[in-house]
Amino acid sequence: MTTPSGPRRETVGHLPRLLSLAAVAEALDMDERTVRRAIGNQGKDRLIAAKIGGRWKVRLTDLEAYIDAHTVR
């Protein structure tokens, strides 16, 4: 797809901008059920997601924020 500013990037590096639960689970080395629970959690344990077409999708930036919130420094 092309936008007025040029071709639209569908991926960042090798990852798409919107990730399926399966992709998030694989990236975090978790079961999909654990990812679903994280979507329903509150506070820093919450993974922000959107339900699009009946399926949960997670923005790459939200996944990165979730990882940052759980990073021990």
C-alpha positions as a printed Julia matrix, in Angstrom:
73×3 Matrix{Float64}:
   0.0     0.0    0.0
   1.21    3.51  -0.75
   0.61    6.66   1.25
   1.25   10.26   0.13
   4.63   10.1    1.86
   5.61    6.86   0.1
   5.16    3.13   0.68
   3.66    2.19   4.04
   5.87   -0.01   6.19
   3.99   -3.11   7.23
   6.77   -4.37   9.45
   9.4    -3.08  11.82
  12.52   -5.11  11.22
  11.1    -8.61  10.76
   8.08   -8.08  13.06
   4.7    -6.71  11.94
   3.35   -3.61  13.71
   0.35   -5.6   15.03
   1.11   -8.94  16.58
  -1.21  -11.89  17.1
  -1.42  -13.54  20.5
   0.55  -16.46  19.1
   3.37  -14.12  18.02
   3.37  -12.35  21.4
   3.39  -15.7   23.22
   6.32  -16.86  21.11
   8.24  -13.61  21.64
   7.75  -13.82  25.43
   8.18  -17.61  25.58
   4.76  -17.9   27.27
   1.61  -19.88  26.69
  -1.17  -18.0   24.84
  -3.41  -18.4   27.91
  -0.84  -16.49  29.97
  -0.82  -13.71  27.38
  -4.65  -13.56  27.51
  -4.47  -13.22  31.3
  -1.92  -10.4   30.95
  -4.4    -8.55  28.71
  -6.99   -8.72  31.48
  -4.59   -7.71  34.28
  -4.24   -4.29  35.89
  -1.16   -2.15  36.57
   2.29   -3.07  35.3
   1.14   -6.65  34.72
  -1.31   -5.48  32.02
  -0.56   -6.02  28.36
  -2.47   -3.5   26.25
  -4.25   -5.09  23.28
  -7.07   -4.39  20.83
  -9.71   -6.8   19.64
  -9.84   -6.46  15.86
 -12.08   -8.7   13.8
 -12.71  -10.87  16.85
  -9.0   -11.5   17.45
  -6.65   -9.89  19.92
  -3.81   -7.84  18.43
  -0.92   -6.23  20.28
   1.01   -3.24  18.97
   4.75   -3.78  18.86
   5.19   -0.64  20.99
   2.8    -2.04  23.64
   4.75   -5.29  23.74
   7.97   -3.33  24.19
   6.37   -1.28  27.02
   5.24   -4.52  28.7
   8.76   -5.91  28.48
  10.21   -2.63  29.84
   7.79   -2.76  32.8
   9.06   -6.23  33.68
  12.74   -5.56  33.18
  14.88   -5.8   36.33
  17.33   -2.94  36.5
